[in-house]
Amino acid sequence: MAVSAARLYRTSIGKKVIMATTGVVLILFVIGHIYGNLHIYEGSTTFNGYAKFLRVVGAPVFANEQLLWIIRAVLLACVVAHITCAVQLTQQSRASRPIRYVKHTDPKATWASRTMRWGGSIILAFIVIHLMNLTFGTLHPSFIEGNAYHNVTALFKLWYVSAFYIVAMLAVGFHLYHGTWSMFQTLGIRNRDNHRLLRGGALVLSVVFVLASTSVPLAVLTGIVK
């Protein structure tokens, strides 16, 4: 069984399956994370209460923040596996085509592929900066432990931080659309009958995500959230 799994991993199909399955986990996280972030519109008490809930969730079976760190470890493993397989697939593709074509026969596929690559780089940088700002507070100009509302609003009042965050969310939106669409194909969900429905679903998911995620920094910059 272990040998078969190792052989499958070495194939492009195996790597795509890993990317698809880890992608499902990351998509679910993104949806839950954005939903939680929207609590900021309910005020500091509600938002800080939500942040506290994340730290104590799982009690009394799990100690304070224990389940949260387990979830973070799973997400980190998914991100590492996702990126590793993406890099290896790119290397395999280049190795199988040592001479680059002058003209691509599928410009839409090429555009999508390039978007996934630069978008993935922006997302990776964003994850690191986001954690350093709002989880560990090492880059935050006025981080207050236990006051998530202050930490978010104080950070997004800096226009350049909000601008970077918005660009990153647009990159996630593109990545989410193309990744979800590819995932449907890899997992065998997509077919001729549901082609348009699934493409539309992937588009709606990405658009809703971008609107919801960028609304928070824009709301802080415009004074809607203070």
C-alpha positions in Angstrom: 0.0 0.0 0.0 2.8 2.4 0.9 4.7 1.6 -2.3 1.6 2.2 -4.4 1.0 5.5 -2.7 4.6 6.5 -3.3 4.3 5.6 -7.0 1.0 7.5 -7.3 2.6 10.6 -5.7 5.4 10.6 -8.3 2.9 10.9 -11.1 1.3 14.1 -12.2 -2.1 12.7 -11.4 -1.1 11.9 -7.9 0.2 15.4 -7.3 -3.0 16.9 -8.8 -5.1 14.8 -6.4 -3.1 16.0 -3.4 -3.5 19.6 -4.6 -7.2 19.1 -5.0 -7.8 17.5 -1.6 -5.6 20.0 0.2 -7.4 22.7 -1.8 -10.7 21.5 -0.4 -9.4 21.9 3.2 -8.0 25.4 2.4 -11.2 26.5 0.7 -13.3 25.5 3.7 -10.9 27.4 5.9 -11.1 30.5 3.8 -14.9 30.5 3.9 -14.9 30.0 7.6 -12.2 32.7 8.2 -14.0 35.3 6.1 -17.3 34.6 7.8 -15.6 35.1 11.2 -13.9 38.3 10.0 -17.3 39.8 9.1 -18.2 39.8 12.8 -16.2 43.0 12.9 -19.3 44.9 11.6 -21.0 43.9 14.8 -18.6 45.9 17.0 -15.6 45.4 19.2 -17.4 43.3 21.9 -18.8 40.7 19.4 -15.5 40.6 17.4 -13.3 40.2 20.4 -15.8 37.6 21.8 -15.4 35.6 18.5 -11.6 35.8 18.7 -11.7 34.6 22.3 -14.0 31.7 21.2 -11.4 30.5 18.8 -8.9 30.2 21.6 -11.2 28.2 23.9 -13.0 26.1 21.3 -12.8 22.4 22.2 -12.9 22.9 26.0 -12.8 21.1 28.3 -11.4 18.3 26.1 -8.7 20.6 24.7 -6.7 23.2 26.8 -6.7 26.9 25.9 -5.6 27.3 22.2 -4.7 23.6 21.9 -7.3 22.8 19.2 -6.6 26.1 17.5 -2.9 25.1 17.2 -3.9 21.7 15.9 -6.0 23.3 13.2 -3.1 25.6 12.4 -0.7 22.7 12.0 -3.2 20.9 9.7 -3.5 24.0 7.6 0.2 24.5 7.5 0.7 20.9 6.3 -1.9 21.5 3.6 -0.2 24.7 2.4 3.2 23.0 2.3 1.8 20.0 0.4 -0.1 22.2 -1.9 2.9 24.4 -2.8 5.2 21.4 -3.1 3.0 19.6 -5.5 2.5 22.8 -7.5 6.2 23.4 -7.8 6.9 19.8 -8.7 4.1 19.8 -11.4 5.7 22.9 -12.9 9.1 21.3 -13.0 7.6 18.1 -14.6 5.9 20.2 -17.2 9.0 22.1 -18.1 11.1 18.9 -18.2 8.7 17.3 -20.6 8.8 20.3 -22.8 12.5 21.5 -22.8 11.9 23.7 -25.9 9.3 26.4 -25.3 6.7 26.9 -27.9 6.7 30.2 -29.7 2.9 30.3 -29.8 0.6 28.6 -27.3 -2.4 26.8 -28.6 -4.5 27.5 -25.6 -4.1 31.1 -24.5 -6.8 30.8 -21.8 -5.1 27.9 -20.1 -1.8 29.8 -20.3 -3.3 32.9 -18.7 -4.9 30.8 -15.9 -1.6 29.0 -15.3 0.4 32.2 -15.0 -2.3 33.7 -12.7 -2.0 30.7 -10.4 1.8 31.1 -10.2 2.1 34.8 -9.4 -1.0 34.7 -7.4 0.4 31.8 -5.3 3.5 33.8 -4.6 1.5 36.8 -3.4 -0.7 34.6 -1.3 2.3 33.0 0.4 3.8 36.4 1.2 0.5 37.5 2.5 0.1 34.5 4.8 3.5 35.3 6.4 2.8 39.0 6.8 -0.7 38.4 8.0 0.5 36.0 10.8 3.3 38.4 11.8 0.8 41.2 12.1 -2.4 39.8 13.6 -1.4 36.5 15.2 2.1 37.1 16.6 2.0 40.9 16.5 5.7 41.3 15.7 5.1 43.6 12.7 2.0 45.3 14.1 2.5 49.0 15.0 0.4 48.8 18.2 -0.5 45.2 18.9 -2.6 44.5 22.0 -2.9 40.9 23.1 -6.5 39.9 23.4 -7.9 42.9 21.6 -8.5 41.6 18.0 -10.8 44.5 17.1 -8.1 47.1 17.9 -5.4 45.1 16.1 -7.5 44.9 12.9 -8.7 48.4 12.8 -5.4 50.0 13.8 -3.6 48.0 11.1 -6.1 48.8 8.3 -6.0 52.5 9.1 -2.6 52.4 7.4 -3.5 52.8 3.7 -0.5 50.9 2.4 -1.4 47.9 4.6 -5.0 48.0 3.3 -3.8 48.3 -0.3 -1.5 45.3 0.1 -4.3 43.3 1.8 -6.8 44.2 -1.1 -4.3 43.1 -3.7 -3.6 39.9 -1.9 -7.4 39.2 -1.6 -7.7 39.8 -5.4 -4.9 37.2 -5.9 -6.7 34.8 -3.6 -9.9 35.4 -5.6 -8.2 34.5 -8.9 -6.5 31.5 -7.3 -9.8 30.4 -5.7 -11.6 30.5 -9.0 -9.1 28.6 -11.1 -8.2 26.2 -8.2 -11.9 25.3 -7.6 -12.5 24.8 -11.3 -9.4 22.6 -11.6 -10.4 20.7 -8.5 -13.7 19.7 -10.0 -11.9 18.2 -12.9 -9.2 16.4 -10.9 -11.8 14.8 -8.5 -14.0 13.7 -11.4 -16.9 16.0 -10.5 -16.9 18.0 -13.6 -18.6 16.6 -16.8 -20.4 17.9 -19.9 -23.8 18.2 -18.1 -22.6 20.3 -15.1 -19.8 22.2 -16.9 -21.5 25.6 -16.8 -23.0 25.1 -13.3 -19.7 24.3 -11.7 -17.9 27.1 -13.6 -20.6 29.5 -12.4 -20.3 28.2 -8.9 -16.5 28.7 -8.9 -17.0 32.3 -10.2 -19.6 33.2 -7.6 -17.5 31.7 -4.8 -14.5 33.8 -5.8 -16.5 37.0 -6.3 -18.3 36.7 -3.0 -14.9 36.0 -1.3 -13.2 39.1 -2.8 -16.2 41.4 -2.0 -16.4 40.1 1.6 -12.6 40.1 2.3 -11.9 43.5 0.8 -14.9 45.1 2.5 -13.2 45.0 5.9 -10.1 47.2 5.1 -12.2 49.5 2.9 -14.7 49.9 5.8 -11.9 50.8 8.2 -10.3 53.3 5.7 -13.7 55.0 5.1 -14.6 55.2 8.7 -17.5 52.8 8.6 -15.7 50.6 11.0 -13.8 52.6 13.7 
